[in-house]
Amino acid sequence: MKNKLKEILTDRNSEGQWFAETKDIIFYFPLPKLTDNLYRVTIGGLLHILLYLNTIQNYVLKLAHMVQEVRYFSEFSPFDVYILDMKDVTLFHILRYPVSILTAIRDFGLIAYRVQFKSGHFINSPVYLDILIAIVKLILKPKIFKRIHVHRNGVGNLYDFVPQSLLPNEYGGNAGPLRELWEQWIKKIEDNREWFRRQENMRTDECQRPKKEKKSFISLM
């Protein structure tokens, strides 16, 4: 996976310029408390209106993946819930993520990390989000796709799935100010700088991967 997605899975240096810029553009972090069912809720979105993406889309995914890795080796919850705030997300932003990238995100969670995906929620969703949803439907199994919910007006009925009290203050909860929660996770990433450095050269040697055996007509009889 690292060999295929070098832009996202390598050069994860929290002292780099990309890190300083990206952490001020997005937020993406697990909420402090679990639900009563022991679900871990992760929330993400834009901190301000972003008129361009260009190469920043790879940095967004890189930083989000770093958060996930720190979370997985520091604590583990059996079930995951994801909330993506689509406020200030434009059609141009959505079109910057091709099917190949969306498939990679799926593989990270459902295959590499064996995430037990309980539900995903798009809040403050614009109409053009339907383009992304149509693509997601193509790459997910039907039973997984049914767990995705689009909330058009604000948070919609999000509280039916996630206890309101668990959410950041900005979303009607009392977990604390969003930016303070995000800064706590930025510090966790910075504190694990050496761990990410050691991971940099760890990757699969594709030369050692066994080649798939080609079955002859006789062997199939």
Phi and psi restraints in degrees (value plus and minus 20) as a CYANA .aco file:
   2 LYS   PHI     -84.8   -44.8
   2 LYS   PSI     -55.3   -15.3
   3 ASN   PHI     -88.0   -48.0
   3 ASN   PSI     -49.8    -9.8
   4 LYS   PHI    -103.5   -63.5
   4 LYS   PSI     -49.3    -9.3
   5 LEU   PHI    -145.1  -105.1
   5 LEU   PSI      39.7    79.7
   6 LYS   PHI     -81.6   -41.6
   6 LYS   PSI     -54.7   -14.7
   7 GLU   PHI     -83.6   -43.6
   7 GLU   PSI     -46.2    -6.2
   8 ILE   PHI    -121.3   -81.3
   8 ILE   PSI     -56.2   -16.2
   9 LEU   PHI    -124.1   -84.1
   9 LEU   PSI     -13.8    26.2
  10 THR   PHI    -147.8  -107.8
  10 THR   PSI     147.9   187.9
  11 ASP   PHI      35.4    75.4
  11 ASP   PSI      25.6    65.6
  12 ARG   PHI    -110.3   -70.3
  12 ARG   PSI      46.5    86.5
  13 ASN   PHI    -121.5   -81.5
  13 ASN   PSI      94.7   134.7
  14 SER   PHI     -93.4   -53.4
  14 SER   PSI     -22.7    17.3
  15 GLU   PHI    -116.9   -76.9
  15 GLU   PSI     -21.6    18.4
  16 GLY   PHI     -97.5   -57.5
  16 GLY   PSI     140.4   180.4
  17 GLN   PHI     -83.6   -43.6
  17 GLN   PSI     -55.8   -15.8
  18 TRP   PHI     -78.9   -38.9
  18 TRP   PSI     -58.9   -18.9
  19 PHE   PHI     -88.2   -48.2
  19 PHE   PSI     -66.1   -26.1
  20 ALA   PHI     -79.5   -39.5
  20 ALA   PSI     -57.9   -17.9
  21 GLU   PHI     -97.1   -57.1
  21 GLU   PSI     -63.7   -23.7
  22 THR   PHI     -89.3   -49.3
  22 THR   PSI     -57.4   -17.4
  23 LYS   PHI     -85.9   -45.9
  23 LYS   PSI     -39.1     0.9
  24 ASP   PHI    -113.7   -73.7
  24 ASP   PSI     -23.0    17.0
  25 ILE   PHI    -122.0   -82.0
  25 ILE   PSI     -59.9   -19.9
  26 ILE   PHI    -142.3  -102.3
  26 ILE   PSI     148.8   188.8
  27 PHE   PHI    -153.7  -113.7
  27 PHE   PSI     124.9   164.9
  28 TYR   PHI    -183.2  -143.2
  28 TYR   PSI      90.7   130.7
  29 PHE   PHI    -181.0  -141.0
  29 PHE   PSI     134.2   174.2
  30 PRO   PHI     -95.3   -55.3
  30 PRO   PSI     120.8   160.8
  31 LEU   PHI     -92.2   -52.2
  31 LEU   PSI     132.6   172.6
  32 PRO   PHI     -80.9   -40.9
  32 PRO   PSI     -57.9   -17.9
  33 LYS   PHI    -130.2   -90.2
  33 LYS   PSI     129.9   169.9
  34 LEU   PHI    -101.7   -61.7
  34 LEU   PSI     139.6   179.6
  35 THR   PHI     -95.1   -55.1
  35 THR   PSI     153.3   193.3
  36 ASP   PHI     -81.7   -41.7
  36 ASP   PSI     -45.2    -5.2
  37 ASN   PHI    -111.1   -71.1
  37 ASN   PSI      -8.6    31.4
  38 LEU   PHI      48.3    88.3
  38 LEU   PSI       9.3    49.3
  39 TYR   PHI    -104.8   -64.8
  39 TYR   PSI     117.9   157.9
  40 ARG   PHI    -116.1   -76.1
  40 ARG   PSI     104.9   144.9
  41 VAL   PHI    -121.4   -81.4
  41 VAL   PSI     107.4   147.4
  42 THR   PHI    -135.7   -95.7
  42 THR   PSI     115.7   155.7
  43 ILE   PHI    -144.5  -104.5
  43 ILE   PSI     124.3   164.3
  44 GLY   PHI    -168.2  -128.2
  44 GLY   PSI     141.0   181.0
  45 GLY   PHI     151.3   191.3
  45 GLY   PSI    -192.2  -152.2
  46 LEU   PHI    -114.3   -74.3
  46 LEU   PSI     121.8   161.8
  47 LEU   PHI    -102.2   -62.2
  47 LEU   PSI     -43.4    -3.4
  48 HIS   PHI    -179.3  -139.3
  48 HIS   PSI     149.8   189.8
  49 ILE   PHI     -84.0   -44.0
  49 ILE   PSI     109.1   149.1
  50 LEU   PHI    -138.0   -98.0
  50 LEU   PSI      96.2   136.2
  51 LEU   PHI    -102.4   -62.4
  51 LEU   PSI     -35.1     4.9
  52 TYR   PHI    -160.1  -120.1
  52 TYR   PSI     143.8   183.8
  53 LEU   PHI    -147.5  -107.5
  53 LEU   PSI     -75.8   -35.8
  54 ASN   PHI      29.9    69.9
  54 ASN   PSI    -139.4   -99.4
  55 THR   PHI    -105.0   -65.0
  55 THR   PSI     -25.8    14.2
  56 ILE   PHI     -85.0   -45.0
  56 ILE   PSI     -42.0    -2.0
  57 GLN   PHI     -81.4   -41.4
  57 GLN   PSI     -54.4   -14.4
  58 ASN   PHI     -88.3   -48.3
  58 ASN   PSI     -56.6   -16.6
  59 TYR   PHI     -87.5   -47.5
  59 TYR   PSI     -56.4   -16.4
  60 VAL   PHI     -80.3   -40.3
  60 VAL   PSI     -68.6   -28.6
  61 LEU   PHI     -87.4   -47.4
  61 LEU   PSI     -55.8   -15.8
  62 LYS   PHI     -82.4   -42.4
  62 LYS   PSI     -67.5   -27.5
  63 LEU   PHI     -85.8   -45.8
  63 LEU   PSI     -61.3   -21.3
  64 ALA   PHI     -81.8   -41.8
  64 ALA   PSI     -59.9   -19.9
  65 HIS   PHI     -87.6   -47.6
  65 HIS   PSI     -55.9   -15.9
  66 MET   PHI     -83.2   -43.2
  66 MET   PSI     -60.7   -20.7
  67 VAL   PHI     -80.2   -40.2
  67 VAL   PSI     -65.8   -25.8
  68 GLN   PHI     -82.0   -42.0
  68 GLN   PSI     -61.2   -21.2
  69 GLU   PHI     -86.5   -46.5
  69 GLU   PSI     -62.8   -22.8
  70 VAL   PHI     -81.4   -41.4
  70 VAL   PSI     -60.6   -20.6
  71 ARG   PHI     -83.5   -43.5
  71 ARG   PSI     -65.7   -25.7
  72 TYR   PHI     -88.0   -48.0
  72 TYR   PSI     -52.1   -12.1
  73 PHE   PHI    -111.4   -71.4
  73 PHE   PSI     -25.9    14.1
  74 SER   PHI    -124.7   -84.7
  74 SER   PSI     -44.2    -4.2
  75 GLU   PHI    -182.5  -142.5
  75 GLU   PSI     138.5   178.5
  76 PHE   PHI    -161.2  -121.2
  76 PHE   PSI     107.3   147.3
  77 SER   PHI    -132.7   -92.7
  77 SER   PSI     121.3   161.3
  78 PRO   PHI     -88.6   -48.6
  78 PRO   PSI     -40.6    -0.6
  79 PHE   PHI    -154.0  -114.0
  79 PHE   PSI     126.4   166.4
  80 ASP   PHI    -142.0  -102.0
  80 ASP   PSI     120.8   160.8
  81 VAL   PHI    -146.8  -106.8
  81 VAL   PSI     115.9   155.9
  82 TYR   PHI    -142.3  -102.3
  82 TYR   PSI     117.5   157.5
  83 ILE   PHI    -143.2  -103.2
  83 ILE   PSI     104.7   144.7
  84 LEU   PHI    -138.4   -98.4
  84 LEU   PSI      98.2   138.2
  85 ASP   PHI    -104.3   -64.3
  85 ASP   PSI      97.0   137.0
  86 MET   PHI    -112.0   -72.0
  86 MET   PSI     -12.4    27.6
  87 LYS   PHI     -80.3   -40.3
  87 LYS   PSI     113.0   153.0
  88 ASP   PHI      52.5    92.5
  88 ASP   PSI     -17.1    22.9
  89 VAL   PHI    -104.9   -64.9
  89 VAL   PSI     105.8   145.8
  90 THR   PHI    -120.4   -80.4
  90 THR   PSI     149.0   189.0
  91 LEU   PHI     -80.7   -40.7
  91 LEU   PSI     -57.1   -17.1
  92 PHE   PHI     -80.4   -40.4
  92 PHE   PSI     -61.4   -21.4
  93 HIS   PHI     -79.9   -39.9
  93 HIS   PSI     -66.0   -26.0
  94 ILE   PHI     -82.1   -42.1
  94 ILE   PSI     -61.9   -21.9
  95 LEU   PHI     -90.6   -50.6
  95 LEU   PSI     -31.6     8.4
  96 ARG   PHI     -96.9   -56.9
  96 ARG   PSI     -29.3    10.7
  97 TYR   PHI    -129.5   -89.5
  97 TYR   PSI      80.6   120.6
  98 PRO   PHI     -93.1   -53.1
  98 PRO   PSI     151.8   191.8
  99 VAL   PHI     -78.1   -38.1
  99 VAL   PSI     -56.6   -16.6
 100 SER   PHI     -80.8   -40.8
 100 SER   PSI     -59.1   -19.1
 101 ILE   PHI     -91.1   -51.1
 101 ILE   PSI     -62.9   -22.9
 102 LEU   PHI     -82.9   -42.9
 102 LEU   PSI     -57.3   -17.3
 103 THR   PHI     -85.3   -45.3
 103 THR   PSI     -58.4   -18.4
 104 ALA   PHI     -84.0   -44.0
 104 ALA   PSI     -61.0   -21.0
 105 ILE   PHI     -80.7   -40.7
 105 ILE   PSI     -63.3   -23.3
 106 ARG   PHI     -78.6   -38.6
 106 ARG   PSI     -66.2   -26.2
 107 ASP   PHI     -86.0   -46.0
 107 ASP   PSI     -56.3   -16.3
 108 PHE   PHI     -76.1   -36.1
 108 PHE   PSI     -72.7   -32.7
 109 GLY   PHI     -97.2   -57.2
 109 GLY   PSI     -72.9   -32.9
 110 LEU   PHI    -101.5   -61.5
 110 LEU   PSI     -45.1    -5.1
 111 ILE   PHI    -128.6   -88.6
 111 ILE   PSI     -77.8   -37.8
 112 ALA   PHI     -86.5   -46.5
 112 ALA   PSI     -65.9   -25.9
 113 TYR   PHI    -120.3   -80.3
 113 TYR   PSI     -24.1    15.9
 114 ARG   PHI      34.7    74.7
 114 ARG   PSI      23.5    63.5
 115 VAL   PHI     -85.9   -45.9
 115 VAL   PSI     114.3   154.3
 116 GLN   PHI    -110.4   -70.4
 116 GLN   PSI      70.1   110.1
 117 PHE   PHI     -95.8   -55.8
 117 PHE   PSI      92.6   132.6
 118 LYS   PHI    -112.7   -72.7
 118 LYS   PSI     -60.3   -20.3
 119 SER   PHI    -187.5  -147.5
 119 SER   PSI     134.4   174.4
 120 GLY   PHI    -150.3  -110.3
 120 GLY   PSI     120.3   160.3
 121 HIS   PHI    -152.3  -112.3
 121 HIS   PSI     104.9   144.9
 122 PHE   PHI    -119.8   -79.8
 122 PHE   PSI      98.4   138.4
 123 ILE   PHI    -130.3   -90.3
 123 ILE   PSI     140.3   180.3
 124 ASN   PHI      32.1    72.1
 124 ASN   PSI      25.4    65.4
 125 SER   PHI    -104.7   -64.7
 125 SER   PSI     104.9   144.9
 126 PRO   PHI     -96.8   -56.8
 126 PRO   PSI     144.1   184.1
 127 VAL   PHI     -81.7   -41.7
 127 VAL   PSI     -57.7   -17.7
 128 TYR   PHI     -91.0   -51.0
 128 TYR   PSI     -23.3    16.7
 129 LEU   PHI     -83.4   -43.4
 129 LEU   PSI     -41.4    -1.4
 130 ASP   PHI     -76.9   -36.9
 130 ASP   PSI     -48.2    -8.2
 131 ILE   PHI     -83.1   -43.1
 131 ILE   PSI     -66.9   -26.9
 132 LEU   PHI     -85.6   -45.6
 132 LEU   PSI     -61.6   -21.6
 133 ILE   PHI     -82.1   -42.1
 133 ILE   PSI     -58.5   -18.5
 134 ALA   PHI     -83.0   -43.0
 134 ALA   PSI     -58.0   -18.0
 135 ILE   PHI     -89.6   -49.6
 135 ILE   PSI     -64.0   -24.0
 136 VAL   PHI     -79.1   -39.1
 136 VAL   PSI     -57.5   -17.5
 137 LYS   PHI     -81.3   -41.3
 137 LYS   PSI     -50.9   -10.9
 138 LEU   PHI     -93.5   -53.5
 138 LEU   PSI     -46.2    -6.2
 139 ILE   PHI    -127.4   -87.4
 139 ILE   PSI     -22.2    17.8
 140 LEU   PHI    -132.1   -92.1
 140 LEU   PSI     129.4   169.4
 141 LYS   PHI     -85.9   -45.9
 141 LYS   PSI     127.5   167.5
 142 PRO   PHI     -73.1   -33.1
 142 PRO   PSI     -60.3   -20.3
 143 LYS   PHI     -87.8   -47.8
 143 LYS   PSI     -48.4    -8.4
 144 ILE   PHI     -98.5   -58.5
 144 ILE   PSI     -61.8   -21.8
 145 PHE   PHI     -81.1   -41.1
 145 PHE   PSI     -53.8   -13.8
 146 LYS   PHI     -84.3   -44.3
 146 LYS   PSI     -35.8     4.2
 147 ARG   PHI    -109.2   -69.2
 147 ARG   PSI     -17.8    22.2
 148 ILE   PHI    -115.6   -75.6
 148 ILE   PSI     111.7   151.7
 149 HIS   PHI    -145.7  -105.7
 149 HIS   PSI     114.3   154.3
 150 VAL   PHI    -128.7   -88.7
 150 VAL   PSI     101.0   141.0
 151 HIS   PHI    -128.0   -88.0
 151 HIS   PSI      92.6   132.6
 152 ARG   PHI     -95.6   -55.6
 152 ARG   PSI     -66.1   -26.1
 153 ASN   PHI    -125.3   -85.3
 153 ASN   PSI      83.9   123.9
 154 GLY   PHI      41.9    81.9
 154 GLY   PSI    -151.8  -111.8
 155 VAL   PHI    -110.1   -70.1
 155 VAL   PSI     -25.6    14.4
 156 GLY   PHI      36.4    76.4
 156 GLY   PSI    -151.1  -111.1
 157 ASN   PHI    -120.8   -80.8
 157 ASN   PSI      13.3    53.3
 158 LEU   PHI     -75.6   -35.6
 158 LEU   PSI     -55.6   -15.6
 159 TYR   PHI     -85.0   -45.0
 159 TYR   PSI     -35.9     4.1
 160 ASP   PHI     -91.8   -51.8
 160 ASP   PSI     -39.5     0.5
 161 PHE   PHI    -129.4   -89.4
 161 PHE   PSI     -53.6   -13.6
 162 VAL   PHI    -146.5  -106.5
 162 VAL   PSI     104.3   144.3
 163 PRO   PHI     -74.9   -34.9
 163 PRO   PSI     109.7   149.7
 164 GLN   PHI     -76.2   -36.2
 164 GLN   PSI     -57.7   -17.7
 165 SER   PHI     -83.0   -43.0
 165 SER   PSI     -42.7    -2.7
 166 LEU   PHI     -96.6   -56.6
 166 LEU   PSI     -38.3     1.7
 167 LEU   PHI    -101.3   -61.3
 167 LEU   PSI     138.8   178.8
 168 PRO   PHI     -79.3   -39.3
 168 PRO   PSI     138.7   178.7
 169 ASN   PHI     -74.0   -34.0
 169 ASN   PSI     -57.4   -17.4
 170 GLU   PHI     -84.9   -44.9
 170 GLU   PSI     -36.3     3.7
 171 TYR   PHI    -130.7   -90.7
 171 TYR   PSI       1.3    41.3
 172 GLY   PHI      68.1   108.1
 172 GLY   PSI     -16.7    23.3
 173 GLY   PHI    -116.8   -76.8
 173 GLY   PSI    -188.4  -148.4
 174 ASN   PHI    -154.6  -114.6
 174 ASN   PSI      12.4    52.4
 175 ALA   PHI     -97.0   -57.0
 175 ALA   PSI     -34.3     5.7
 176 GLY   PHI     102.0   142.0
 176 GLY   PSI     148.3   188.3
 177 PRO   PHI     -82.4   -42.4
 177 PRO   PSI     118.4   158.4
 178 LEU   PHI     -77.1   -37.1
 178 LEU   PSI     -66.8   -26.8
 179 ARG   PHI     -84.8   -44.8
 179 ARG   PSI     -53.6   -13.6
 180 GLU   PHI     -87.8   -47.8
 180 GLU   PSI     -61.7   -21.7
 181 LEU   PHI     -83.5   -43.5
 181 LEU   PSI     -60.5   -20.5
 182 TRP   PHI     -86.6   -46.6
 182 TRP   PSI     -60.7   -20.7
 183 GLU   PHI     -82.8   -42.8
 183 GLU   PSI     -54.4   -14.4
 184 GLN   PHI     -82.8   -42.8
 184 GLN   PSI     -58.5   -18.5
 185 TRP   PHI     -95.9   -55.9
 185 TRP   PSI     -52.9   -12.9
 186 ILE   PHI     -80.3   -40.3
 186 ILE   PSI     -62.2   -22.2
 187 LYS   PHI     -84.3   -44.3
 187 LYS   PSI     -58.1   -18.1
 188 LYS   PHI     -81.2   -41.2
 188 LYS   PSI     -61.3   -21.3
 189 ILE   PHI     -84.7   -44.7
 189 ILE   PSI     -64.6   -24.6
 190 GLU   PHI     -83.8   -43.8
 190 GLU   PSI     -56.2   -16.2
 191 ASP   PHI     -87.9   -47.9
 191 ASP   PSI     -40.9    -0.9
 192 ASN   PHI    -124.6   -84.6
 192 ASN   PSI       6.7    46.7
 193 ARG   PHI     -76.8   -36.8
 193 ARG   PSI     -62.7   -22.7
 194 GLU   PHI     -87.1   -47.1
 194 GLU   PSI     -55.7   -15.7
 195 TRP   PHI     -82.8   -42.8
 195 TRP   PSI     -65.2   -25.2
 196 PHE   PHI     -85.0   -45.0
 196 PHE   PSI     -55.1   -15.1
 197 ARG   PHI     -83.6   -43.6
 197 ARG   PSI     -61.5   -21.5
 198 ARG   PHI     -86.9   -46.9
 198 ARG   PSI     -51.0   -11.0
 199 GLN   PHI     -93.6   -53.6
 199 GLN   PSI     -36.3     3.7
 200 GLU   PHI     -77.1   -37.1
 200 GLU   PSI     -61.3   -21.3
 201 ASN   PHI    -117.5   -77.5
 201 ASN   PSI     -13.7    26.3
 202 MET   PHI    -111.9   -71.9
 202 MET   PSI      92.3   132.3
 203 ARG   PHI    -177.1  -137.1
 203 ARG   PSI     146.7   186.7
 204 THR   PHI     -93.3   -53.3
 204 THR   PSI     114.4   154.4
 205 ASP   PHI    -106.6   -66.6
 205 ASP   PSI      79.6   119.6
 206 GLU   PHI     -83.2   -43.2
 206 GLU   PSI     -41.4    -1.4
 207 CYS   PHI     -87.0   -47.0
 207 CYS   PSI     -44.5    -4.5
 208 GLN   PHI    -111.6   -71.6
 208 GLN   PSI     -25.7    14.3
 209 ARG   PHI     -91.6   -51.6
 209 ARG   PSI     107.6   147.6
 210 PRO   PHI     -80.5   -40.5
 210 PRO   PSI     116.6   156.6
 211 LYS   PHI     -96.8   -56.8
 211 LYS   PSI     125.2   165.2
 212 LYS   PHI     -86.8   -46.8
 212 LYS   PSI     111.1   151.1
 213 GLU   PHI     -94.0   -54.0
 213 GLU   PSI     110.8   150.8
 214 LYS   PHI    -107.1   -67.1
 214 LYS   PSI      99.8   139.8
 215 LYS   PHI    -102.3   -62.3
 215 LYS   PSI     111.9   151.9
 216 SER   PHI    -102.4   -62.4
 216 SER   PSI     147.3   187.3
 217 PHE   PHI     -81.3   -41.3
 217 PHE   PSI     -58.1   -18.1
 218 ILE   PHI     -86.2   -46.2
 218 ILE   PSI     -59.7   -19.7
 219 SER   PHI     -87.5   -47.5
 219 SER   PSI     -39.3     0.7
 220 LEU   PHI    -107.1   -67.1
 220 LEU   PSI     -28.0    12.0
